[in-house]
Each structure stands twice: as C-alpha cells, then as structure tokens.
Amino acid sequence: MASIMLFAIGAKAQDDKLHKDWANIQGYEERNSKLAPPAKGENRVVYMGDSITDFWMNNDSTFFKSNSYINRGISGQTTGQMLVRFREDVINLKPNVVVILAGINDIAENNGPSKLEDVFGNIVSMAELAKTNNIKVVISSVLPANKFPWRPSIIPTEKVVQLNAMLKEYADKNGIVYLDYYSAMVDSDKGLPANLAKDGVHPTLEGYKIMEPLAVKAIDKAMKGK
C-alpha cells in the first residue's frame, strides 16, 4: 500500500510539473542567475539539447570545463520544449555560439505524435532567434537510431535520415554550420553500434569522444563565420 501511495504522489508531482512548467524553464534558473556576463574576450558557447547533451556532462565533464562550454541539456525534452526555454537558457546567457542538438525525442513521440516539418520548424525557430540576437549557430545532426528502448513500437531509422536531410539543406542555404555526427557514428543497420551507445540512443564515453572533436571543429568554424 505504501509503495502505491508513493507512486501516486510521484505521478502527481510529475503531472503538476508538466502543467506548471512544461518546458522546465526552472531547470537551470538558479545556475543561470549565478552565471556572470561573458568576460571581455570570452568566446562563450552554450550547448542546447536533450538527454544526449545532458548526459554528456556526466560522461565527460572535463570536455565542458576545459573548454568553458555551458551545458543546457534536459533529459527527455522535445524541440518544442527547448524552443520555449531558449531565451532563458541560451539568449540571456549571451553566448557567441549555440550548438543545437535536438529532434530524437520528437521522433520518439515523447510529447505525442509530431510531423517532421514541425520538428524541423522548431529547430529553425531556435536558429532564427539566435541569429537575431547575434549568436552564431551550429545545427547538429540527429544521432543514428534504429530503436527506442522506452518505445519499441516506433522505428526511428528513416525519420532520423529525413530530418537530418532537412536540417542540412537549411543550414547550407542559410550559411549555418551543420555538425554531422550521423555519418561518423552510424553502423550498417543505420543505428548506433553497441560500443557507442549501449541502449542504441545515448552515447557511451566512446561515443562522446567521437563527437567532441567534431563539435570543437564546428564551433571554430562558426566563430570564424565560415
């Protein structure tokens, strides 16, 4: 009986949170308030994303600390949620560059079914908001995935390919740096091999070690405006 009550309390708390702060704007509120404005000559970089960005910090915090990167990933989030909190977690921090990695949770239907065009549109809106505020943009490909452990009925393979094609075309047409993780990590089944992601979605340290130099190169390219 006690365990049932605890589950009910936890479920209600989660439901309340979704209704009161759907985008989890409060998630980084305290850390954002304590973050000083960029110092003179500082090239501030913010990573915006979901669990793949969020877990990156836990897997290799040295990468962020040594480069003075700011991680603003929130596990489970869709592009719509990221767009809602984009001002608080990116624009207000006044970075030189934002690295956007998003879309896999939309394909997984974490907040219900969504059209790829709408997912793409949310990422474009984040990019446009950044550019309007003189923030250079890096748009990351969605990582390869051919399964979801938490939603086995959905096969994401081709939607990932389609969304990446849309993102690359947009980036190329608009002078935005496209960061292609997909090509560097995909296996013969259009997924992530076990050594790079044990669950097929979230990178291992070995997976992040492939992503890191690609991200640094993309950021440098964005900084130079090329």
C-alpha positions in Angstrom: 0.0 0.0 0.0 2.8 2.4 0.9 4.6 1.8 -2.4 1.3 2.5 -4.3 0.9 5.8 -2.4 4.5 6.8 -3.2 3.9 6.1 -6.9 0.7 8.1 -6.9 2.5 11.0 -5.2 5.4 10.9 -7.7 3.0 10.7 -10.6 1.0 13.7 -9.3 4.3 15.7 -8.8 5.3 14.9 -12.4 1.9 15.9 -13.7 1.9 19.1 -11.7 5.4 20.0 -13.1 4.3 19.4 -16.7 1.3 21.7 -16.2 3.2 24.4 -14.2 6.5 24.4 -16.1 6.1 22.2 -19.2 9.4 23.4 -20.7 11.3 23.1 -17.4 12.3 26.8 -17.6 13.2 26.5 -13.9 15.6 23.6 -14.5 18.6 25.9 -14.9 17.1 29.1 -13.4 19.4 29.1 -10.3 22.6 28.3 -12.3 21.7 30.9 -14.9 21.2 33.6 -12.3 24.7 32.9 -10.8 26.4 32.9 -14.2 28.4 36.2 -14.7 28.1 38.0 -18.0 30.8 37.0 -20.5 34.2 38.4 -19.7 36.0 40.6 -22.2 37.4 38.4 -24.9 35.4 35.3 -23.7 34.0 33.2 -26.5 31.0 31.7 -24.7 29.4 28.6 -26.1 26.1 27.0 -25.0 25.0 23.5 -25.8 21.2 23.2 -26.1 19.7 19.8 -26.2 18.0 16.8 -24.6 19.4 13.8 -22.6 22.2 13.3 -25.1 23.5 16.8 -24.2 22.5 16.4 -20.6 24.3 13.1 -20.1 27.4 14.4 -21.9 28.3 16.5 -18.9 28.2 13.4 -16.6 30.1 11.2 -19.0 32.9 13.7 -19.7 32.6 16.9 -17.6 36.3 17.7 -18.4 35.3 18.4 -22.0 33.0 21.2 -20.9 35.1 22.6 -18.1 38.4 22.6 -20.1 36.6 24.5 -23.0 34.4 26.7 -20.7 31.4 25.3 -22.5 27.9 25.7 -20.9 25.6 22.6 -20.9 21.9 23.3 -21.1 20.6 19.8 -21.9 17.4 18.5 -20.3 16.6 14.8 -20.5 13.5 13.8 -22.4 12.8 17.1 -24.0 11.4 17.7 -27.4 12.2 20.6 -29.7 9.0 22.5 -28.6 10.1 22.5 -25.0 13.6 23.6 -26.0 12.2 26.5 -28.1 10.1 27.7 -25.1 13.2 27.8 -22.8 15.6 29.1 -25.5 15.6 32.7 -24.3 16.3 31.8 -20.7 18.9 29.1 -21.3 20.6 30.5 -24.4 19.9 34.1 -25.4 20.1 35.6 -21.9 23.5 33.9 -21.3 24.9 36.0 -24.2 27.0 33.3 -25.9 29.0 33.7 -29.1 27.8 30.3 -30.4 25.0 27.9 -29.6 25.2 24.2 -30.5 21.7 22.8 -31.0 21.2 19.0 -30.8 17.5 18.1 -30.9 14.8 16.1 -32.5 15.2 12.5 -31.4 12.6 12.8 -28.6 10.1 14.2 -31.1 10.6 11.2 -33.3 10.1 9.0 -30.2 6.8 10.9 -29.6 7.7 11.8 -26.0 5.0 14.5 -26.1 2.8 12.8 -28.6 3.0 12.4 -32.4 4.6 15.3 -34.4 5.2 15.9 -38.0 8.8 16.2 -39.1 8.0 19.6 -40.6 7.0 20.8 -37.2 10.2 19.4 -35.5 12.3 21.0 -38.2 10.4 24.3 -37.8 11.1 24.3 -34.0 14.9 23.9 -34.7 14.7 26.6 -37.4 13.0 28.9 -34.9 15.8 28.4 -32.4 18.3 29.2 -35.1 16.5 32.3 -36.1 16.2 33.5 -32.5 19.9 33.0 -32.1 20.8 34.9 -35.3 18.5 37.8 -34.4 20.5 38.1 -31.1 23.9 37.9 -32.9 24.6 34.4 -31.7 26.2 32.1 -34.3 24.6 28.8 -34.8 25.7 25.2 -35.1 22.9 22.8 -36.0 23.8 19.2 -35.1 22.5 16.2 -37.0 20.3 13.8 -35.0 22.4 10.8 -34.0 21.7 7.5 -35.7 18.9 5.4 -34.1 17.0 2.4 -35.2 15.2 1.6 -31.9 13.9 3.2 -28.7 14.2 1.1 -25.5 11.3 3.1 -24.0 9.1 3.0 -27.1 9.8 -0.2 -29.0 6.8 0.2 -31.3 8.4 3.1 -33.0 11.2 2.5 -35.6 13.0 5.8 -36.0 15.5 4.9 -38.7 14.2 6.7 -41.7 12.7 9.7 -39.9 16.2 10.4 -38.5 17.6 10.3 -42.0 14.8 12.6 -43.3 15.1 15.1 -40.5 18.9 15.3 -41.0 18.5 15.9 -44.7 16.1 18.8 -43.9 18.5 20.3 -41.4 21.5 20.1 -43.7 19.7 21.7 -46.6 18.5 24.6 -44.3 22.0 25.1 -42.8 23.7 25.0 -46.2 21.2 27.6 -47.7 21.5 29.9 -44.7 25.2 29.9 -44.0 24.9 27.9 -40.8 27.4 25.3 -39.7 26.0 21.8 -39.9 27.6 19.4 -37.5 27.4 15.9 -38.9 27.6 13.4 -36.0 25.4 10.9 -38.0 28.0 10.0 -40.7 30.7 9.5 -38.1 28.7 7.2 -35.9 26.2 5.2 -38.0 26.5 1.4 -38.4 25.4 -0.8 -41.2 21.9 -1.0 -39.7 21.5 2.8 -39.6 21.8 2.8 -35.8 24.5 3.3 -33.2 26.8 0.3 -32.6 26.8 -1.1 -29.0 30.2 0.4 -28.2 29.0 3.9 -29.0 25.6 3.6 -27.3 24.6 0.5 -25.2 20.9 1.4 -25.5 21.0 2.4 -29.1 20.3 6.1 -28.3 22.5 7.6 -25.6 26.3 7.7 -26.3 28.8 5.9 -24.2 32.0 7.8 -23.3 33.5 6.3 -26.5 30.6 7.8 -28.4 31.1 11.2 -26.9 34.8 11.0 -27.7 33.9 10.8 -31.4 31.5 13.7 -31.0 33.8 16.0 -29.2 36.4 16.9 -31.9 33.6 17.2 -34.4 31.9 19.7 -32.1 35.1 21.7 -31.5 35.7 21.9 -35.2 32.2 23.1 -35.9 32.3 25.7 -33.2 35.6 27.1 -34.5 34.1 27.3 -38.0 31.1 29.2 -36.6 33.3 31.5 -34.7 35.2 32.4 -37.9 31.9 32.9 -39.7 32.7 30.5 -42.4 
